[in-house]
Amino acid sequence: MCSPRQTHEPQPGTRRRTFLRTTGLAGAGVAMTGLELAPPAAAAPASGATGVPAWHPDPESPRFTLAVMPDTQYLFDGESIHPAPVEASFRYLLNHAREENIVFLSHLGDLTEHGKVTEFGPISGAFRLLDERGAAYSVVAGNHDLDSSTDDQRGRTPYLDAFGPRRFRSSPSFRGASPDGYNTYHTFSAAGREWLVLALDWRPSAKGIAWAREVIAHHPRTPVILTTHELVYADHEGEEASFSDHGQWLWDELIADHDQIFLTLNGHYWPPARTVRKNTMGHDVHLHITNYQDRYYGGAGMIRLYQFDLARHTIDVRTLSPWILDRADDHLNELERGEIERTGPQDYFSVPIDFERRFAGFAPAAPRPARPASRLVIPGTVAYWRFDQGGRDGAPVEDTVRITDHSGRGNHLTKVAVPGSPADALTWSDDHHPDQPGHGSLVFQGDKSPLRGAYLRTADGAPLNGASFRSGYTVEAFLKLPADWDSGRNAWAALLGRRGRSGDAGKTGGDTEEPVVTLSLSDGHALQWAVYPLNQDGAVTNWSHELPLNTWWHGAVVNDGRHTTLYVNGCPVARNPSTPATGLTTLGLPWLLGGYEYGGKIDQIMRGWIGDVRLVDRALPVREFMTS
């Protein structure tokens, strides 16, 4: 905690005032009056830093880590100087930078207890471990680092001499400072986009807030993480964080009206806690407090790792002391073992965030444009159907429709309706997978008991009907199942299949009433590719995992002439058999889209959306799937 009071439960009425703002760098040797600095060159590694990987985060991976270090003041307190825990944390970040894709470290203030030169010297030396490797980080002043009665217009201090803008000139992330030097901002690249860290002083002045607003205005499409020393606090149980008086002021003056700020991080108080508040745009802002100075060894250099995973729409958070972890085999006592990693609900948790939706107000994701059909007709394409040239969204598919085969092979599709089915049993839709080439789909309203719906089929004598694919094949389709999909009524319908009983093809293994080829949906809404290959008497089957409903999926079946692999969203599934399977058995009968035949007659019709479908007479690598 930053307060000089020895209490575990700070009282909100006695909070430390209003953030330090932008002070002039009087006497600091650097005059920064503008918002921007030229992008700095990375610092060269120091000699003797061998064995530590260079700091080169992956800017495209959807997984990256932001590290946070709260109050370290009790480790740099007068004559009680203990840099080892902090240095151990920095070495951990450097050593794990590549495997955890660590992109940035934010220190949350109160680096020292009294703000003296003799205290800043040792902690400044510890940070040189990061400087030597060109690591990206930010630091903010806490109330113990300077005169807590002042704001950011206070002028020169030992803090500014040690951690002012001059220090960051070779930082890969530093982009600028307020004229006083106490507020800085940094950017880093991760998950294919730019992110901004706004590091604000203990008490920003009106000038500091104006500077912060200008920084955000100059980066109108960039998500912002705001770090500062004081913002929210919690009661003794840490069940939920609340604004301090100063935190409420900062929320009202800056955070609430700037939608780009989606996450704030602060120290100062304990215990750790978090809360969510709606900004003026009605969007969530996640507010987190972390501080462990009240725990063993002044917090033992604890760091918190915010592991962003944009693919899972989640931030996973964990808290540990690398200093104690390094000594885990050195006969630690019970107290030390208990502090290696904090696993309470406020120290080890996950934050669900739909990043695309959260950032849509200021950085909407540009939808992938439709791609012309000609680009998808790659060498070997024997059929390619898409549904973006039909009627208006929701309109019934006409009985006389002909769905063009864009491969040029003449494998066009026509509609077949089950007698008694309503006109809207098959409709056009604008809905589509975000990576689908054609921006349209068909909605099949199949059902059974009684059987109803409509499906599509190739014509008698279509070239595709007799294709045996002896050298290999790829079958691709986009699909989505509705939220009310029911296994009792909709299971085993096929996205795609081939007419003809396996028994009629001379197959005696398995169920002789089954069709010779089908890509179906099991009763667990999993994809099932079941075929009678040319070289086998029985069926060979691939299974996917259960596909969550109301979500678009891409399925691909790839056969290299001997083995078949089923992919979902470009990932191979577990249940791919090793049984050799060459080609596809054919009786020269039509292919069906959305209809499943059993015993020589239509038995079930698809319920859900089907997007683009493509068949290629060779095994495609993942990079050539329709999603690429």
Residue, then its C-alpha position, 0 to 999 in steps of 0.5 A: m500500500c502507498s499510505p504511510r498508515q499501517t492498516h490493511e483497510p484504507q478508508p476511502g475518505t482519506r485517499r491521497r488526492t488527485f493524480l500527479r500531472t504533467t510537470g516541466l522537466a526542469g533541470a532534468g536535461v530534457a525538454m519534451t514539449g511535444l506529444e511524439l518522439a522519434p521511434p527509439a532504437a532498441a538498446a544493445p545487449a550488455s556484455g555478460a548478458t549472454g544466455v538470455p534471449a533477445w526481446h523480440p515478441d511475436p507481433e502477430s500471435p493472438r496470444f501475448t502477455l502483459a506483466v505487472m509489478p506493483d508496489t516494491q517500496y519495502l524492498f527499497d527502504g532506507e538502509s533496507i535495500h533488497p533488489a534480489p526479488v525484483e531482479a529475479s522477476f525481471r530475469y523471469l520475464l526475460n527468460h520466458a519472454r519468447e515462450e509466453n510472448i511477453v510484450f510489456l511490463s508495467h510498474l504501478g508505482d511506489l518503487t521506493e519507500h522515501g523517494k530518496v536518491t539512495e533508494f532510487g539508485p538500487i532499483s534503477g540498477a535492477f531495471r537495467l536488466l530490462d534496459e540491457r535486453g531492450a525490453a519494453y516497460s513503463v513506470v509511474a510514480g507513487n506517493h512514496d516516490l515523491d512529495s505526495s502533496t504535489d501534483d505532476q507540476r512539482g518539478r525535478t525529483p530523484y524519481l524523475d532523474a531515475f525514471g524520467p523520459r531520458r531513461f526511455r529514449s532507447s526503449p522500443s515502446f516509448r512514444g512520448a511524455s507530458p512536458d513535465g515528464y511524469n506522464t508517459y505513453h508507450t505502444f507495442s504490437a501484438a495480435g496484429r494490432e497496436w496497443l497503447v499503455l498510458a502511464l499516469d502520475w500519482r496525481p495528474s494536474a489539469k495539464g496532465i489530463a489534457w495531455a492524456r486526452e490528446v494522446i488518445a485523440h492522436h491514436p483514435r483506433t488504438p485500445v488503451i490500458l491505463t496504469t496509475h498508482e491509485l484508482v480503486y481500492a477494496d475492503h478487507e475481503g477484497e470481494e470487489a473494488s470501488f473507486s477512491d475519491h481520486g479514482q472517481w475523479l479520474w474516472d469522471e475526468l478521463i476514463a468514462d468518456h474515452d471508450q478506448i480505455f478498456l483496462t486499468l491497473n493500479g496498486h497503492y491499496w491492498p488487498p487485490a480486487r477488481t470490478v467492472r464499470k460501464n463507461t458513457m458509451g455503455h461499454d465495460v471497463h475492467l478496473h484491477i488493483t494489485n498490491y502485495q507489499d503487505r505480504y511476506y518479504g514486502g511482496a517478494g517481487m510479485i508479478r502478475l501476468y495478464q495473458f491475452d488470448l484473442a482467439r479465446h476472447t479471454i485474459d488469463v491472470r496469474t500471480l507469482s514470485p519468481w524469486i521464491l520460485d527460483r528457490a523452490d528446491d532449497h527446503l523452503n518453509e511453509l511460509e515461503r511455499g505459500e507465497i510462490e504463487r497466489t491462487g485466490p480468486q483475486d490473484y488467479f482468474s480469467v476475464p472474458i472479453d470479446f475484443e472485436r465487439r469491445f473495440a468495435g466502437f473505435a476500431p471496427a474490424a473490417p469485414r473480409p470482402a467477398r472473393p470472386a468465384s474464379r479465385l477459388v477455382i484452383p487446379g483440380t477443382v471439380a465442383y464449387w457451389r456458392f449461394d451469394q447470387g440468389g434472392r433477398d435474405g429470408a426469401p424462399v429458394e425457387d423450385t426452378v432454381r439452378i445453383t451454378d457450379h463455378s468450376g466450369r465442369g457443369n455440376h449444377l444443383t437443382k432443388v428437390a422438395v419433400p412433398g407437403s413441405p412449406a415454401d420456406a423449407l429452403t431459404w436464401s440467407d446473407d449470413h456467412h462465415p467471416d472467412q467465406p469467399g461467397h457472402g451468402s448461404l442457404v438455410f435448410q429447415g429439415d425435420k423428420s417424423p414426418l420428413r419435411g424440407a428441401y435439398l439440392r442435387t446434381a443432375d443425372g449424368a453430371p460429370l461429378n457423379g462418376a468421379s472416383f478420386r483415386s489419387g486423392y481429394t479435398v471436400e470443403a464446406f462452411l456450416k452453422l447449426p441453429a441454437d434449437w438444433d435437436s439430436g432427436r429430430n435433426a441428427w444424421a442429416a448430411l451436408l453433402g453425400r452421394r446417392g447409392r447403397s453400399g450394398d448395391a456397390g458390392k460392399t458387404g462390410g458394415d450396413t449395406e443400406e448406407p450411402v457410399v459417401t456422406l458428410s453428416l452430423s451425428d447425434g452429438h452435432a459432430l461432423q462425421w465423414a463416412v465413406y466406402p473407399l475403393n480399396q475397402d469392403g467396409a466404411v472408413t469414418n472420421w469424427s470431429h469433436e462436438l461443434p457448438l451451436n449457432t457458430w459458423w464452422h469450416g470443415a475439410v476432408v483431405n485424402d492423399g490417396r491413402h489416408t483421410t484427415l478431417y479438419v475443423n477450422g483448419c485443425p486436424v481432429a483426433r479421430n482420424p483413422s489410420t485405415p488406408a482409404t483410396g478413392l470414393t466408391t460411385l454408382g454414377l448417381p447424383w450428389l446431394l447437398g443437405g439431403y441424406e439417403y438411406g436404403g435408397k430413399i431420402d431419410q433426413i434433411m439438414r437443419g442449419w446453414i450451408g455456405d460455400v462448398r468445394l470439391v478438388d481432386r487432390a489433397l490440399p494443404v491447409r494454406e489452400f483451404m477456402t478460408s485462406 
